Amino acid sequence: MRSDSDTDSGTLPPPSTNEKKALPPSSGSYSAGTTTEKEWTKHEDAADQETRMNDEVLQLARRYTTQSNAAPGSLFPVPAEGPLNPSSPDFNARKWAKAFYNIRTDTSEGNPPKTTGIAFKNLNVFGYGTSTDYQKSVGNVFLEAASLVKKLTGAKEQRIDILHDLEGVVHSGEMLAVLGPRPGPVGIQPKDMRTAFRGEAIYTAEVDEHFAHLTVGDTLYFAARARCPKNIPEGISRREYVEHLRDVTMAMFGIHHTKNTRVGDDFVRGVSGGERKRVTIAEAALSYSPLQCWDNSTRGLDSANALEFCRTLRTQADTMGCTSCVAIYQASQDAYDVFDKVVVLYEGRQIYFGKTTEAQAYFEGLGFICPEQQTTADFLTSMTSHQERVIRPGWEGKTPRSPDDFARAWKASQHRARLLEDVEDYLQRHPFGGEHYQNEDDSEGVAGMEKQTSVFHWKDVCYDIKIKGEPRRILDHVDGRVKPGTLTALMGVSGAGKTTLLDVLATRVTVGVISGDMLVNGQPRDDSFQRKTGYVQQQDLHLHTSTVREALNFSALLRQPANYTRKEKLEYVDTVIGLLGMEEYSDAVIGVPGEGLNVEQRKRLTIDVEFAARPQLLLLLDEPTSGLDSQTSWSICNLMEKLTKSGQAILCTIHQPSAMLFQRFDRLILLARGGRTVYFREIGKNSQTLVDYFVRNGGLECPPGANPAEYMLEVIGAAPGAHTDIDWPAVWRQTPEYQSVQYELTRLCSGGPARPALADGQDQSTYKEFAAGFSTQILAGPNDLPGFWIFMYRVNPFTYVVEGFLGTSLANAAVHCASNEFVSFAAPSGQTCGQYMSDYISAAGGYLSNPDAVNGAEECQYCAVSDTNTFLKGINVDFDHRWRNFGLMWAYCIFNIVVAALVYWLVRMPKNKKVKKE
């Protein structure tokens, strides 16, 4: 692998003998090589030296004066308006980049910003490890001894090949797209990155790692301050310079409105997922490194922002000479056209490397066809899947099939021959040498759903929260419905409230005010709604010590309805494992990101965990295809389509779908910023219904071959750099489509019964089992406690509090039974009721309402309780213990106060240490 850094040295040649008194100012170094120069330097008098120093100062002052003057198009001071001010609506990123590059060049003291290219030939990447590993536990800790012995003896593990025979060249100012089902790493050795190329090459990982509690502005300010150059333009402070770069970067990536919002993470609420990804990109962009490697950095971005990200890299490449290598999933046609070169990988084998404009023709020459609505990037990626490849009629049996077949076809092509010539030319211009030479030896070293019939619908849903004391509306009168057997897409720009809407519909919001109607078959959602709903979150959160099967079994056993047996639940887990194609790693340990399941496998597991719970009503998915390649995204959509055909209702958010992926959805809910509805209707065949709606209401025509998902964002002004004068949410409320939606929602609301009724299959526990409130809880007495825990009754101070309250308030009060509470019986002949019951009443208590009644006249009426003391005795409450209980409570309070004060004094109060007298 080879990289070059082209930069001026900044040194000057030695002065000639004819220029003894007029030396040019220079910050570089030079060496004098003649005796005449040495003698002249040795015998120079003080006057000549002072004259020379004055000349240097004058020239230096003249140079800095030229740099600090605010000429037209200069950055500093920042103009109030115009294309160079990031706060201006006329801000132009390309013009700013050119002006900024000129500033960096002028203030670099003869060393302009570096530019870097990269070349590689016969590149193989492999490692040593085992295909499987065991989960470490206390029981098998001794097995680590065997691994330790192997490491000490130098025994090698199984070799795992990652990349095979790669070759290519990317010149300064070029952009390389890496395509394939699972793109491998693009970059250089970590050791060289930290030493020889420190700061000149960066790698931006797929996962967003930030300090969650820092605001977006603070995060980017720190990044800009860390890369602030030593020499900054005159007339501006270092802080102003850094803040300007931060504001420009935030304006470029459309996150200026999040300046004072926390970044957040999977556990701390902050900016949205798409905005957090743009923070990661902005942080890396502030480095202005000449070589930039991006690993799936468009994950979580909508198609418009993904395109803007690629265009920003294009601007850096054109104006600053930066070289960018980007592993990208589901690239749109416009994003693909931004790149200069593309490399296609198939199971670690290179099957194409060359210009992006020639890639499609190369594979068509091998006998394949690119469908009309398929982007070039998806067509290239489809070459790595036999299920997606479309063979030209008459070429059956002649086209490559396996990765090795494609690799052999590539090596025999004219495109590779031209590539080898380019690589050799690059290597001759930048020869190997010095301590950065690497050879091959140095590289050795070291991886079936149930049909549903219920309709879920909502009307006028609003969500308001307070941010820094000011109210903000996140969702603004959103309407919609999800019918069984339909696949509904929820789209919008980042920050439009897509994830928030899913949280509100799934009743997972804990703060803020929610208003509106959310109904199931015309009835309000009951307590069983969450149990009947599956929610696939955007974050893949799992217990890293569990295996895949253990996670699924845990979800199935706890969340499936009780009418399924344990055997049926576990058998269903096997079914969903097969549906998602997870058999190969079903018993693998989940692990943490970077060690364990990869990003795609973790996403599949997240979806599978919800499937294992048998969602009976609705399945909500938050960006299920983010971070997945087009091949895997297609398989996920196949799975969702299979579920909808069985009657499952699915609502999912999706970012940057391709045209073919977009066609898989039945309906679309499009939100504008502020949570306002722009469109809710069927998409139509080839998205014609969607396109006709926007054209009919004043939008531009959709260009032939354009992606409808990108087209609609451009039309409503949601794409970066796009503007529109049409208020599309207001237009939506004036259209016949909106009136049709309102009529349907009204019909659904009025179609249900007036009172809740148990429908077929409805959970009866909803209406017969309730949780008691705090004031109606049940206390367990000593007779109800297990033998071991009886001491808790005696040492618990609450026992004496209850006895004190009940004893003083209820004791010594007479009890009179109601007429239906008496026990009736006949006394023996010759005895009255009082005579017959006297011994029993003396022992058990109670009273007779007619003690003088005799047999034959009337029946005896007996009440088992005569006073409250009888009841209190049954629950171990004695009126005579009232003062004892009062004293125990005071003792308990005083004891706690004394202990608290003592502990505070021991722990927090400073102690006087005795100083020994000398």
LOTOR-344243 format. One record per residue (C-alpha): residue in three letters; x, y, z. Coordinates in steps of 0.001 Angstrom, whole numbers, plus 500000, padded with zeros to 6 digits. Example, Ala and Ser with C-alpha at 12.3 -4.5 7.8 and 13.67 -1.06 7.14 Angstrom:
# LOTOR-344243
Ala512300495500507800;Ser513670498940507140;
This chain:
# LOTOR-344243
Met500000500000500000;Arg501315503439499158;Ser500340506962500135;Asp501971510226499109;Ser501978513639500752;Asp502698516505498349;Thr503829519669500103;Asp506373522451499637;Ser509427522149501839;Gly509569525792502825;Thr513395525995502550;Leu515424528514500551;Pro518677528076498622;Pro521863529578500047;Pro522385533268499231;Ser524769534124496420;Thr527899536189496980;Asn526358539125495137;Glu523580539463497758;Lys525591540087500894;Lys523420542821502384;Ala519932542080501078;Leu519025538675502454;Pro515401537688501889;Pro513382536899505021;Ser512758533215505520;Ser511499530931508243;Gly513327528018506632;Ser516886526943507121;Tyr519820527043504753;Ser523500526193504871;Ala526292528440503507;Gly528752526587501317;Thr531575529023500347;Thr534478530630502212;Thr533466534077500958;Glu530084533828502639;Lys531638532725505921;Glu534139535602505905;Trp531411538057505033;Thr529239536786507896;Lys532152536860510310;His533212540461509572;Glu529756541984509166;Asp529568545211511150;Ala526708546259513426;Ala525305548832511024;Asp524911546347508188;Gln523276543848510549;Glu520760546438511744;Thr519949547364508143;Arg519340543722507274;Met517025543221510272;Asn515016546328509347;Asp514564545019505810;Glu513311541680507138;Val510832543361509487;Leu509502545568506686;Gln509007542632504340;Leu507390540563507103;Ala505021543408507982;Arg504180543877504309;Arg503316540169503964;Tyr501021540049507025;Thr499379543332506023;Thr498487541778502689;Gln497023538719504405;Ser494974540616506998;Asn493320543067504615;Ala489670542175504085;Ala489659541844500337;Pro486486540941498467;Gly485635537302499134;Ser487720537081502299;Leu486428535181505330;Phe487665537314508204;Pro486124539407509450;Val483017537359508654;Pro480733539318506314;Ala477304540156507671;Glu475514538677504652;Gly476405536740501561;Pro477565533248500598;Leu480423533187503145;Asn478292533711506257;Pro476985530394507658;Ser474062532205509307;Ser472919533720506021;Pro470265532007503877;Asp472564532643500879;Phe475405530570502373;Asn477279528609499688;Ala479479525758500873;Arg481616525604497715;Lys482432529327497714;Trp483240529181501406;Ala485504526155500901;Lys487477527967498201;Ala487883531058500374;Phe488857528934503366;Tyr491448527031501330;Asn492997530328500244;Ile493128531467503874;Arg494836528237504962;Thr497356528561502156;Asp498166532190502962;Thr498658531541506686;Ser500700528328506393;Glu504110530055506056;Gly505005528443502759;Asn503490525054503616;Pro500104524729501907;Pro497641522097503128;Lys498760518574502287;Thr497144516414499646;Thr497315512647499660;Gly496647509795497268;Ile496759506071497884;Ala497657502986495840;Phe497567499289496687;Lys498614496158494829;Asn498345492459495702;Leu496666493494498941;Asn495603490573501117;Val494112490910504578;Phe493755487976506919;Gly493837487173510597;Tyr494078484247512937;Gly491303483031515172;Thr488606480438515544;Ser485316480253513745;Thr483502479840517070;Asp484212480634520697;Tyr482602479598523956;Gln480818481830526403;Lys483123482445529357;Ser481700481529532755;Val482912480444536176;Gly482582476793535243;Asn484848476908532179;Val487381479482533351;Phe490033476768533539;Leu489756476234529776;Glu491545479555529383;Ala494730477772530452;Ala494832475908527127;Ser494541479172525188;Leu497282480699527324;Val499624477788526565;Lys499004478200522825;Lys499834481894523023;Leu503042481240524990;Thr504206478505522601;Gly503389480616519547;Ala500929478109518113;Lys498916479723515311;Glu495163479541515144;Gln493050479049512067;Arg493746481565509307;Ile490735483633508267;Asp491007485412504889;Ile489211488740504651;Leu490430490391501429;His492010488647498431;Asp494383490220495897;Leu493055493777495859;Glu494619496443493675;Gly493761500006492877;Val494800503643492943;Val492993506762494160;His494665510038493293;Ser494492513236495274;Gly491110514896494874;Glu489302511683493886;Met486480509843495643;Leu486193506056495832;Ala482932504220496570;Val483187500760498111;Leu480239498536497216;Gly479384494983498128;Pro477151492984500437;Arg479505493535503373;Pro482253496014502455;Gly485555495323504111;Pro487777497895505768;Val489377500615503684;Gly492433502259505173;Ile496020501677506274;Gln497698499911509148;Pro496748501381512559;Lys500410501592513569;Asp501301503743510568;Met498166505817511005;Arg499296506749514525;Thr502915507465513553;Ala503777508349509972;Phe500293509569509009;Arg499136511043512293;Gly496418513550511524;Glu496707512972507763;Ala494386509966507604;Ile491183509465509564;Tyr488762506577509837;Thr485137507270510724;Ala483460504161512090;Glu479889503128511486;Val478858503461515140;Asp478258506929516610;Glu480293507355519792;His479941510685521605;Phe479769512146525085;Ala476009511917525479;His475625514855527874;Leu477573517341525735;Thr475602519575523409;Val476121519420519669;Gly477772522835519719;Asp480216521849522470;Thr481105518597520692;Leu481929520309517411;Tyr483663523214519155;Phe486049520764520811;Ala486702519013517488;Ala487424522311515741;Arg489632523539518595;Ala491654520300518571;Arg492457520772514845;Cys492962524530514976;Pro496214525433513156;Lys499076527224514841;Asn498829530205512504;Ile495410531793512147;Pro494441534868510091;Glu495236538259511534;Gly492433540304513010;Ile490581537371514565;Ser491025535494517825;Arg491494531761518050;Arg488081531360519687;Glu486338533305516918;Tyr488132531214514314;Val487030527953515948;Glu483431529110516441;His483257530130512783;Leu484392526679511632;Arg481874525068513958;Asp479003527203512653;Val479981526563509037;Thr480094522805509547;Met476715522820511289;Ala475248524850508426;Met476703522454505844;Phe475062519428507431;Gly471808521097508494;Ile472195520722512264;His472482524366513312;His469120524128515091;Thr470572521443517418;Lys473422523635518651;Asn472204523692522271;Thr470723520177522305;Arg472491517250523940;Val473941514690521558;Gly472506511777523554;Asp472947508077522945;Asp470991504837523233;Phe470101505620526856;Val470204509443527098;Arg467594511382525128;Gly469165513835522715;Val469073514626519020;Ser467473512200516593;Gly469368509274515111;Gly469877510994511763;Glu471059514190513427;Arg473486512225515623;Lys474964510637512507;Arg475441514100511004;Val477214515185514199;Thr479643512295513673;Ile480206513330510066;Ala480661516987511014;Glu483150516059513733;Ala485251514112511237;Ala484922516795508557;Leu486433519378510916;Ser489744517503510776;Tyr490252518453507094;Ser492467515385506733;Pro493835514735503234;Leu492874511029503399;Gln489423510232504767;Cys487952506742505158;Trp484223506552505870;Asp482575503291506938;Asn478853503375506107;Ser478543506968507286;Thr475162507381505560;Arg473570504924507987;Gly470479506511509528;Leu470416509434507066;Asp467582510095504671;Ser468443510100500982;Ala468639513897500796;Asn471134514211503645;Ala473105511213502368;Leu473424512987499034;Glu474441516222500762;Phe477132514317502665;Cys478566512987499397;Arg478439516448497830;Thr480312517901500799;Leu483071515337500284;Arg483061516276496609;Thr483541519934497539;Gln486496519065499793;Ala488010516946497046;Asp487669519650494386;Thr488807522619496474;Met491280521082498945;Gly492447517957497153;Cys491126515579499838;Thr490900511883499013;Ser487813510065500286;Cys487164506325500405;Val483542505645501328;Ala481905502299502084;Ile478283503082501313;Tyr475027501144501476;Gln471949501778499319;Ala473493504676497416;Ser471081506709495325;Gln471898507441491707;Asp472755511070492441;Ala475045510029495302;Tyr476727507397493132;Asp477375509948490371;Val479340512117492821;Phe482140509523493043;Asp485012509199490593;Lys485806505519491109;Val484103502463492538;Val485347499129493835;Val482983496163494053;Leu483810493414496558;Tyr482296489924496539;Glu483160487875499628;Gly486503489653499918;Arg487345489335496215;Gln487659492337493938;Ile485389491999490920;Tyr485688495583489642;Phe487758498714490213;Gly487508501684487925;Lys485498504704486906;Thr481914504892488082;Thr480760505726484561;Glu482156502468483167;Ala481078500008485876;Gln477574499290484579;Ala478804498703481038;Tyr481452496280482317;Phe478931493986484020;Glu476472494299481150;Gly479300493043478958;Leu479445489937481141;Gly475821489155480258;Phe473734490903482916;Ile470846493378482638;Cys470205496457484769;Pro466427496937485354;Glu465040500323484394;Gln464303501620487906;Gln467387500127489553;Thr470203502519490424;Thr473705501783489229;Ala474904501204492798;Asp472164498639493445;Phe472919496995490112;Leu476587496638491041;Thr475687495285494471;Ser473243492806492932;Met476193491148491210;Thr477093489669494591;Ser473722487908494982;His472543485155492667;Gln468953485933493683;Glu469123489514492389;Arg471211489085489240;Val469206489308485994;Ile470843487430483118;Arg470433488612479541;Pro468493486177477339;Gly470884483897475488;Trp473655484215478095;Glu472438481428480357;Gly475377479297481467;Lys477938481820480168;Thr477924484398482955;Pro480052484213486132;Arg478304482690489124;Ser480662482301492105;Pro482999484920493622;Asp485973483150492057;Asp484294483263488630;Phe483775487020488911;Ala487365487495490134;Arg488766485515487179;Ala486629487502484736;Trp487913490739486274;Lys491572489703486063;Ala491155488824482386;Ser489467492136481486;Gln490904495209479777;His489724497355482685;Arg492143495570485019;Ala494981495905482513;Arg494483499672482436;Leu494271499721486232;Leu497635497944486558;Glu499191500538484252;Asp497807503329486449;Val499113501634489595;Glu502603501166488124;Asp502673504780486969;Tyr501668505910490459;Leu504317503726492097;Gln507026505110489836;Arg506096508665490718;His505939507780494419;Pro508506505009494969;Phe508722502858498066;Gly511507503592500486;Gly512561504351504005;Glu510981503110507157;His507493502887505636;Tyr508344500057503278;Gln506247497000503916;Asn506567493515502543;Glu504382490466502731;Asp506162489018505757;Asp505417492113507818;Ser501713491579507324;Glu501687488257509147;Gly500582488477512675;Val497814488702514307;Ala487908486976513034;Gly454357481647510954;Met452435484797512159;Glu448754484847513086;Lys446319486710510862;Gln444881489893512397;Thr441647491761511729;Ser441876494827514003;Val442466498297512543;Phe444612500744514488;His443905504394513711;Trp444667507787515216;Lys443331511299514700;Asp444595514785515607;Val447536513417517581;Cys449659516197519097;Tyr452703515952521315;Asp453995518952523275;Ile457027519161525525;Lys458938521922527268;Ile462545522563526288;Lys464348524980528615;Gly461018526243529888;Glu459612526983526435;Pro456815524836524949;Arg457527523078521674;Arg455149521029519539;Ile456809517911518140;Leu453709516387516492;Asp451012518640515070;His447587517047514391;Val448823513868512754;Asp446207511481511323;Gly446610507944510073;Arg445575504320510156;Val447217500945509701;Lys445095498137508297;Pro445922494443508586;Gly447841493153505613;Thr449355496527504669;Leu452928497793504821;Thr453002501513505640;Ala456138503659505374;Leu456709506641507667;Met459132509116506107;Gly460370512660506578;Val463518514656507151;Ser465644514087510231;Gly463963515739513191;Ala460473515630511671;Gly459198513461514520;Lys459081510018512908;Thr460543508138515877;Thr458520510306518261;Leu455313509334516468;Leu456183505655516846;Asp456898506192520552;Val453575507967521031;Leu451605505315519160;Ala453335502557521136;Thr452652504384524457;Arg456359504563525236;Val456512508311525928;Thr456960509231529595;Val457204513044529425;Gly455225515743527697;Val451546516181526877;Ile449825513906524348;Ser446439514792522892;Gly444262513255520207;Asp442498509942519672;Met444310506610519273;Leu441843503775518792;Val441627500093517916;Asn438461499246515967;Gly436898502469517231;Gln437701501758520895;Pro440374503400523079;Arg443528501404523632;Asp443391499261526752;Asp446157498071529041;Ser446860495095526795;Phe447843497285523823;Gln451550497221524582;Arg451516493438524948;Lys449888493102521539;Thr452331495454519822;Gly455871494731518737;Tyr458269497679518622;Val461655497329516912;Gln463767500244518115;Gln466474501891516055;Gln469125500993518639;Asp470193497370518909;Leu470253496849522678;His470855493319523926;Leu472451491508526851;His475934490883525482;Thr476508487694527500;Ser473462485893526056;Thr473324483816522922;Val470933484578520085;Arg468670481672520962;Glu468653482598524657;Ala467545486144523829;Leu464716484853521642;Asn463617482242524167;Phe463579484884526892;Ser461352487151524789;Ala459010484329523802;Leu458576482897527304;Leu457887486254528938;Arg455849488033526277;Gln453754485463524438;Pro450165484992525670;Ala449603482526528490;Asn447364480273526382;Tyr450468478959524572;Thr452386476136526208;Arg456110476357526845;Lys456752473872524049;Glu454736475928521551;Lys456598479100522497;Leu460018477519521985;Glu458941475925518707;Tyr457834479344517501;Val461338480639518232;Asp462727478073515789;Thr460196479280513226;Val461203482934513406;Ile464910481991513351;Gly464259480295510036;Leu462238483242508718;Leu465114485661509242;Gly467831483226508171;Met469681483155511490;Glu470342479418511703;Glu474101479760511219;Tyr474616481910514312;Ser471559481042516403;Asp473796479699519198;Ala476434482445518947;Val477092484889521773;Ile475693488362521035;Gly478733490231522366;Val479363493951522123;Pro479780496033518941;Gly483152495124517494;Glu483253491712519159;Gly480405489305518560;Leu477579489791516101;Asn478142492333513354;Val475817495258512668;Glu473597493351510268;Gln473236490336512560;Arg472409492553515539;Lys469670494280513524;Arg468210490917512528;Leu468243489861516175;Thr466446493053517226;Ile463670492352514729;Asp463568488681515662;Val463121489476519369;Glu459870491290518543;Phe458696488561516175;Ala459256485993518914;Ala456710487820521100;Arg453853487097518616;Pro452568490680518151;Gln448803490251517859;Leu447882493752516714;Leu450645495850515204;Leu454342495761514422;Leu456272499054514599;Leu459787499241513172;Asp462084502247513534;Glu464456502290510553;Pro464879498514510202;Thr467090498850507109;Ser469497501497508432;Gly473064500240508329;Leu472187497275506111;Asp473367496759502556;Ser470806496756499750;Gln470844492972499602;Thr469988492567503285;Ser467493495442503138;Trp465744493658500307;Ser465532490464502354;Ile464135492419505328;Cys461467493876503038;Asn460746490378501733;Leu460146489306505304;Met457871492274506044;Glu455916491576502858;Lys455519487934503892;Leu454140489070507242;Thr451668491484505664;Lys450370488732503385;Ser449551486716506497;Gly447507489654507822;Gln450080491487509959;Ala449845495289510107;Ile453257496974509857;Leu454274500612510241;Cys457953501425509853;Thr460177504445509356;Ile462716504250506571;His465586506406505343;Gln467061506754501848;Pro465178503868500198;Ser466014503022496625;Ala463269503255494023;Met462775499488493990;Leu462760499295497790;Phe460258502150497967;Gln457886500203495716;Arg457577497460498341;Phe455414499706500542;Asp451650500105500141;Arg451065503465501831;Leu453137506473502857;Ile452934508898505773;Leu455170511882504980;Leu455964514362507754;Ala457474517816507418;Arg459600519482510064;Gly457493520229513105;Gly455558516975512856;Arg453016518199510290;Thr451490515824507746;Val452375516379504086;Tyr450939513213502548;Phe449044510105503677;Arg447807507870500917;Glu448697504932498707;Ile452000505155496861;Gly450660503563493698;Lys452284501484491012;Asn455712502883490145;Ser454893505641492690;Gln452585507236490137;Thr449881508149492674;Leu452455509939494828;Val454036511798491913;Asp450661512839490462;Tyr449644514328493820;Phe452660516644494022;Val452512517638490348;Arg448787518369490598;Asn449363520677493570;Gly452194522761492101;Gly455267520537492364;Leu457804519967489624;Glu457617516990487301;Cys459532513903488399;Pro462469513389485999;Pro462538510025484203;Gly464500507432486155;Ala464553509545489331;Asn463994508005492732;Pro460485509030493910;Ala461642508994497548;Glu464268511621496745;Tyr461974513505494400;Met459310514153497040;Leu461889515493499527;Glu463193517867496865;Val459675519047496043;Ile458686519855499639;Gly462028521618500277;Ala463217519061502828;Ala466435518204501009;Pro469540520234501935;Gly469776523236499642;Ala466195522818498386;His463624525586498837;Thr459922525861498122;Asp457349528606498479;Ile454489526116498879;Asp453246525290502369;Trp452692521601501704;Pro451103520759505103;Ala448517523492504464;Val448004522232500911;Trp447380518730502251;Arg444497519933504429;Gln442784521479501400;Thr442926518424499145;Pro440229515795498497;Glu442682513165499740;Tyr442634514736503198;Gln438835514816503232;Ser438780511144502276;Val441097510286505168;Gln438920512236507618;Tyr435784510473506402;Glu437414507063506824;Leu438662507899510337;Thr435219509171511347;Arg433637505980510050;Leu436086503849512038;Cys435482505878515206;Ser431700505545514957;Gly431716501906513939;Gly432553500483517370;Pro430069499716520173;Ala429279502326522770;Arg430793500274525573;Pro433751497903525528;Ala432735494381524637;Leu434811491242524524;Ala435523490476520883;Asp436808487203519568;Gly440249486538520921;Gln440236489630523136;Asp442177489428526382;Gln439581488878529121;Ser442093489669531864;Thr441809493304530814;Tyr438377493520532451;Lys438647491114535386;Glu442069491723536902;Phe443203495111538126;Ala446105496371540181;Ala445041497801543542;Gly445935501368544427;Phe448407502286547145;Ser445673503102549651;Thr443977499708549181;Gln446943497380549571;Ile446775494204551712;Leu449091493698554687;Ala450211490188555557;Gly449723489256559225;Pro451927486940561285;Asn449773483920560452;Asp450339484474556712;Leu454126484735556864;Pro456456481746556387;Gly458075480513559573;Phe461497481975558803;Trp460161485453558037;Ile458125485850561229;Phe460940487959562688;Met460202490640560070;Tyr456786491156561632;Arg458309491765565051;Val461227494021564064;Asn459263496085561550;Pro458293499443563139;Phe455283499604560841;Thr453717496783562906;Tyr453584498996565975;Val452379502024564033;Val449401500069562685;Glu448638498568566109;Gly448748502005567726;Phe446392503565565181;Leu443871500713565134;Gly443936500122568900;Thr443209503704569899;Ser440632504378567183;Leu438597501135567078;Ala438837499532570545;Asn435988499284573105;Ala433207500052570647;Ala429957498071570496;Val429097496155567316;His425500495615566141;Cys424781493071563427;Ala422390493784560599;Ser419292491618560255;Asn420896489482557567;Glu424050488915559646;Phe422421487020562536;Val422699483246562833;Ser419256481674563438;Phe418738478389565298;Ala416261476748567721;Ala417063476255571446;Pro416532472830573094;Ser413181472125574746;Gly412860473632578214;Gln415717476155577778;Thr415849479758576753;Cys418297480990574164;Gly420395482690576875;Gln420648479548578955;Tyr421587477424575967;Met424336479808574648;Ser425762481106577936;Asp428837478844578028;Tyr429621479376574316;Ile429302483150574526;Ser431590483212577566;Ala434278481395575563;Ala433836482720571997;Gly432095486042572555;Gly429163487495570713;Tyr425629488231571861;Leu421991487192571456;Ser419375489668570350;Asn416611487617572092;Pro418176485752575065;Asp414752485130576693;Ala413227483395573714;Val412098479789574280;Asn411776476870571960;Gly408656477028569852;Ala408074480733570287;Glu410857482064568063;Glu414343481150566867;Cys417472482361568615;Gln419270485256566835;Tyr423033485114567456;Cys425684487707566394;Ala429282486452566461;Val430783489872567347;Ser429679492002570235;Asp432430494649570255;Thr435429495744568186;Asn437904494163570593;Thr436976490752569191;Phe437919491845565665;Leu441129493528566826;Lys442197490429568720;Gly442002488445565481;Ile444611490707563863;Asn446901490891566929;Val445897494414568007;Asp445519495124571729;Phe444196498374573182;Asp446417497957576274;His449574498250574113;Arg448874501810573024;Trp451455503516575260;Arg454026500830574578;Asn453624501373570852;Phe453878505140571317;Gly457155504745573205;Leu458596502297570650;Met457975504742567825;Trp459752507543569677;Ala462635505197570424;Tyr462816504245566747;Cys462848507877565588;Ile465428508983568155;Phe467646506004567342;Asn467637506818563627;Ile468411510482564251;Val471334509626566533;Val472760507045564123;Ala472416509420561150;Ala474194512202563044;Leu476919509804564170;Val477552508466560684;Tyr477617511987559266;Trp480141513039561892;Leu482345510004561225;Val482287510344557454;Arg481966514043556647;Met483234516077559610;Pro486985516879559640;Lys488958515317562464;Asn491671517135564407;Lys494904515209564175;Lys497321515436567057;Val500670516872566066;Lys503601515364567811;Lys505746517873569601;Glu509337517890568571;
